[in-house]
Each structure stands twice: as C-alpha cells, then as structure tokens.
C-alpha cells in the first residue's frame, strides 16, 4: 500500500535538547514510530532536512530571542498540528527565572560585549506567541508520553495523558505520602502527573517538573507548608523552578516573595 | 473461643501457604504500615504503633512486642480485590476484523491476615458495588470468592478513627473465617481466637489451641473496649442524608474548597471508593489494542468531562459530590453509608481536611437548612 506517511518535524527554540532527545532515546519504539511517520525535519537526528509543510511539528524550548519569535511564527505556518514539548516550550522553563530580574544587567555581567546579544526581556512559552494544539509537560518530558501522543495521532484517538495530581500516581504505586509521614515539602498535590511519581517513589518530595495540574490550589498547599514549619523563602523557591513561570506557580512564588 | 500463641500464629501462616494461599498482612514500608505478601510473623510490625492526626502519620516504637498495635495505614485491602490498574481485555487485528482475548484468567487466592473490623465492613460495601447481580464485576468476584479472612480486632484507636460512630468496629462481628484479639498482660502474650466459618474451623483444627477461659475472654473484651474508650473522633450521623441533601448551596462548600487541593488522596486511600477510568490503548501499528481499568477519582477534573463539557469544574462541586455521595446518596444507592470511620481520608489529606469536623460545622452553622 502506498499510503503517504504523515510528515513529522522536530524544532528547537531555547532549550537544553533533553526533550527532543527523548524521542531518540525511545530505542525500542523508534522503528515503529518511523514506520508510521516520515521524519521530515529533525536536525538533531538527521542531516536530511525536508521543507514544509509538515503534518505534525514538535517544538522544544522557550521563546527568548527576537529570532525565536520569527521562527515560531514560520513553524506555526508550516505545521498542521503543533505540539509543544517540555517545561521550556510550555511554561518558559528554568531560564524563565530571569523574568523576575533585569536581563540587561545579566548580559552586562556575563558577556564582554553585551551589545552583540539580542535577547528578549523574558523567557516565554510558545503559546504566548502562536496557537498550540497540544502541550506535553515535563522537564524533561516522559518518552512514553511522547510516543503516546504520536501513537494517538497516528491511530486517530485521544492521547491517554491525564492532567490530575502526582498524588494519584503515588497512590496507584503504593507510595507512602512524604508530606504526611515525613513532613517533607512536596508539590505533588498541585503538580501535573506524567513522571509516574518519580521523586516520591524515592522518598523525596515532588519538585513540580510537570507544572501545575488541572486545578491547582497552590495557596492551600503553601499554607500547609507554613504549618509544617517552612518559611516563605523555602516556599517561594519550591514554586520557582522548572515551571516557575507557569501561572499558578508564578503567582504562589510571588505571594511568598516578601 | 480458643486461645492461640505466637508459635501457632506462625503455623497458621504456614498452613495457609500450604493450601496455596498468598498470605497478605501488615508490613512496614517507608515509615508506614502497608499491606503486602508475608511469609512469617517476622514480617509483621512487631512493637510498633501509629500516631495519626489530620494530615499526620508517624510510627512509634512501643515497649512491648505487640504484633497488631498499629491501627490502619495508607493502603486498604481494596488494592487486592479491585487492583489499581487492570487490563480488562486485548484485541488483535485479523484480516478485516479482530479477535478479542480475555486477559484475566488468573484467579489469585488471597488470605488476608489482620483485616480490621472497619475494613471488613468496607469489603462488604464494595461487595454491594461489584457483586450486584445484573452488573456483577467478574474481575472483582473472581478474586473475592477465594479470600480467606483473618480479622484482627482493634485494641487501640488512632487519633483519626471514628468506627464507633459508624457502627463498624472496633470488633468484627461477622464475615470473617477467623478473628483474633491480641492480649498482652504482664508476661502473657496470646490471641483469643474466634471461628466464623466452616473453612475457618477446619484451618483452626490444624493448630494447637486451648479453650479460652473466662479470664482470657474478659481480657480480650477489655482490650477491645480500650479501643472504643480511646476513640476521640465522632460523627453524628442522625439525619445525615437530609442534612447534606438540604444544604447543597451552603457556604461551607466554598470554605472547604478554599483548602481542598483536589489531589484525590482521600478517595485513593478510602477503602470503599470505587471509581475507575477506562483507557483504550493501541500500539503504534494499530494492530493491537488493550482496554485498561485504572483507579480514578471524582476529584479529578477529567472524571466529570463528558461530550459537550464538564459538569463539575469547581473544586467546591467536586468536594460536595464526594462527601454527599459518601455519607448520603450512598445510602440511597446501596442501602448503607459509604463511610466506615477508618479515618484514612483525614490522616492522608495533605492539608488535613477532616470530614467529621465538616459535618459538625455544617450541622452547627446558622445558615444550615433543617427541613
């Protein structure tokens, strides 16, 4: 059968490459993925770079430079379905920590000739600039979830990617709650699941790598942290990390800033 | 009634294993008592008890060798009867059609050692949910029909227990094969044994037991009474259905929602909550598909997502739904309350929301409608 396979493109904005690597890391499934799609553009994997339009575009990274802005607008035009992958693309990433500071001050300190640096004041998610069809969370993303999204697209079904709290996955695994039994700060109750409760499975509170869950009550969690004996500085810091600029986490860290 | 010593309790585990039971009992894992497979009484939490309050759980060393002085932990027995994740069936494409294959031919044979009275009640409640004639759940019933139940009566109450109010404990009255009450007096350490079924009597006949004398029976009764007398929490259940039905629009729901994380911990630890989600998966080729059942919760937003929208978007609506179902509409649906007073939802709520207090607050509020 000569059915034309959908064309897949993988793009990178400002990021560490970890999320797009998770596609190559899917060794056991990669051949099946390639059986279903044509890898049309993926510079990290292949020097064969086909021109658009593409059927699916995966975008990693946040928008931090004027060039990123131009690129993402072109990518949107080139892709029928645009999926952003990872904390940078969906929430601005760890580099969004600069959003609370003066970027020009940073460039002066870091670079000998800051006049050559062209950057935006803030690191923002792709969805701040163009319409995004689907967001896959995580820092980094879970490769099985990425395959699930591609799989669902190929089989024309809804991806099984729940948006509830990490707590549900802890309970499905039989983990004992580290907040209730060990007095640890844990972002699990307000964090989007996807990592299969990785940190609590090793007796450590959740850092919130997958960003806010579908209905995060961050202020109730923060007041519990206070009751457990943690100070505002600790609370600001735990909310301000990989997904610190995601709205619910940003507001809570700002509420505990002073 | 008989008495049994520790040596014969060990023997009991051995006999059950010989009869091909997988023996499940309390074990310590990551600072809590959980239920898992055991080989010997050495696996039991000897000399430990639990301290529980709203949003708080710690294990504490005792100064004796009690095996069953903990109360209940974060898990319940439902994970064995109603597993967290279960493949229901799979299908494989064949030509223009497909073949459906059943994935669950295995019928595990469990012996539950240490099931508490409230937990046993929770199993009866889940029986009504899953073993209800026309809509009987074969996966549940295939496991349920084989279990051998050794109940252990509580001799302590945790800070979050309220089984007395719910009339579910602390002593198991029926539904067990064997029931034990642990007695530790001065230098004596024994278990008063009751037989609740023919199978229980048959297994007990293989053990070396003595007839319990009056003093021993009284000591066991006093130990259970101790749990009852030390139970601090209560829930007034008089007219609770009307209380909840009449106060659907009470401001209390918004107050609770301001604290509720909608994280679903309460429903996951609850021994009677039975909600699940069905997921269909495919492999990349689309030639193989599987249908999975996974625990879900009325607190997750997607749970109430239907074609056209979501009918419980606010956390207020979700908490109200949970509590009203658990304490009121459950009675209309199954003829019994959905709450057994085990206190898990109070202990394991990360922010310590206490449903007994919320019921009390609703009862005492001047804005409450009493019809």
Boltz contact constraints between the chains, C-beta under 6 A:
constraints:
  - contact:
      token1: [A, 32]
      token2: [B, 284]
      max_distance: 6.0
  - contact:
      token1: [A, 36]
      token2: [B, 284]
      max_distance: 6.0
  - contact:
      token1: [A, 151]
      token2: [B, 284]
      max_distance: 6.0
  - contact:
      token1: [A, 155]
      token2: [B, 282]
      max_distance: 6.0
  - contact:
      token1: [A, 155]
      token2: [B, 286]
      max_distance: 6.0
  - contact:
      token1: [A, 160]
      token2: [B, 279]
      max_distance: 6.0
  - contact:
      token1: [A, 164]
      token2: [B, 300]
      max_distance: 6.0
  - contact:
      token1: [A, 165]
      token2: [B, 263]
      max_distance: 6.0
  - contact:
      token1: [A, 167]
      token2: [B, 263]
      max_distance: 6.0
  - contact:
      token1: [A, 167]
      token2: [B, 264]
      max_distance: 6.0
  - contact:
      token1: [A, 167]
      token2: [B, 265]
      max_distance: 6.0
  - contact:
      token1: [A, 168]
      token2: [B, 264]
      max_distance: 6.0
  - contact:
      token1: [A, 171]
      token2: [B, 268]
      max_distance: 6.0
  - contact:
      token1: [A, 172]
      token2: [B, 84]
      max_distance: 6.0
  - contact:
      token1: [A, 176]
      token2: [B, 30]
      max_distance: 6.0
  - contact:
      token1: [A, 176]
      token2: [B, 32]
      max_distance: 6.0
  - contact:
      token1: [A, 176]
      token2: [B, 74]
      max_distance: 6.0
  - contact:
      token1: [A, 177]
      token2: [B, 348]
      max_distance: 6.0
  - contact:
      token1: [A, 179]
      token2: [B, 350]
      max_distance: 6.0
  - contact:
      token1: [A, 180]
      token2: [B, 55]
      max_distance: 6.0
  - contact:
      token1: [A, 180]
      token2: [B, 57]
      max_distance: 6.0
  - contact:
      token1: [A, 180]
      token2: [B, 348]
      max_distance: 6.0
  - contact:
      token1: [A, 181]
      token2: [B, 31]
      max_distance: 6.0
  - contact:
      token1: [A, 181]
      token2: [B, 32]
      max_distance: 6.0
  - contact:
      token1: [A, 181]
      token2: [B, 57]
      max_distance: 6.0
  - contact:
      token1: [A, 189]
      token2: [B, 261]
      max_distance: 6.0
  - contact:
      token1: [A, 189]
      token2: [B, 263]
      max_distance: 6.0
  - contact:
      token1: [A, 189]
      token2: [B, 350]
      max_distance: 6.0
  - contact:
      token1: [A, 214]
      token2: [B, 301]
      max_distance: 6.0
  - contact:
      token1: [A, 215]
      token2: [B, 262]
      max_distance: 6.0
  - contact:
      token1: [A, 215]
      token2: [B, 301]
      max_distance: 6.0
  - contact:
      token1: [A, 215]
      token2: [B, 315]
      max_distance: 6.0
  - contact:
      token1: [A, 217]
      token2: [B, 261]
      max_distance: 6.0
  - contact:
      token1: [A, 220]
      token2: [B, 259]
      max_distance: 6.0
  - contact:
      token1: [A, 220]
      token2: [B, 261]
      max_distance: 6.0
  - contact:
      token1: [A, 220]
      token2: [B, 351]
      max_distance: 6.0
  - contact:
      token1: [A, 224]
      token2: [B, 351]
      max_distance: 6.0
